[in-house]
Amino acid sequence: MHAAEPSLSGLPFPNVLIGVGGGLLVLLLLTTLVTRFTNRYVPIEQRRSRWSLALYAVYLALIAVLAASSFGSILRWGHMSGYALLTHMAAAGAFVFLLMLIAWLYLPHGRAVRRLETRWWLARWSAWTMVLASLVVIASMLLCMLPLLDTVDMRRMIDVHRYAGLAVVATAAMHAASLCYTRLGWR
């Protein structure tokens, strides 16, 4: 593994990945314990259609593929190249397309806002954070594709892309966990 360059945080990005991954595991464990042992009954809402659930499952699978292809490559070799980069680029197009559908299907539409006020705050906020972080991921790469940035700014945008991608992975994990807790009747 090559010596990693310092990133936006001043630490090598592989170290940040390991730290955030460990922190996320601890946070998920604590959230699971607190949610399980302080559960309160909330009536189950009307389920979404099978298509919505299937699209969301594919979206989470795409996030996992994008995370594995990028973070796995960075942890192993210190950069992305070869099949990992090809896989990442192929999955990115589907990610952008599905983000539109997921936002349209899951985020509130006018009259549905009152019904959503009773939902658990973790499910609501993790969904919004995941969508906003996804938009930052997309915008940072779009800026890199346009002839607007010099090399230094492009490298900075790639760092922004990495951290925003890490935020997408973390919030997707929290959102998926919050949906599981809700489905189990813990919240």
PyMOL commands that set and color helices and strands:
alter all, ss='L'
color gray80, all
select helices_A, chain A and resi 13-37+50-77+82-106+110-116+121-145+151-183
alter helices_A, ss='H'
color red, helices_A
deselect
rebuild
show_as cartoon
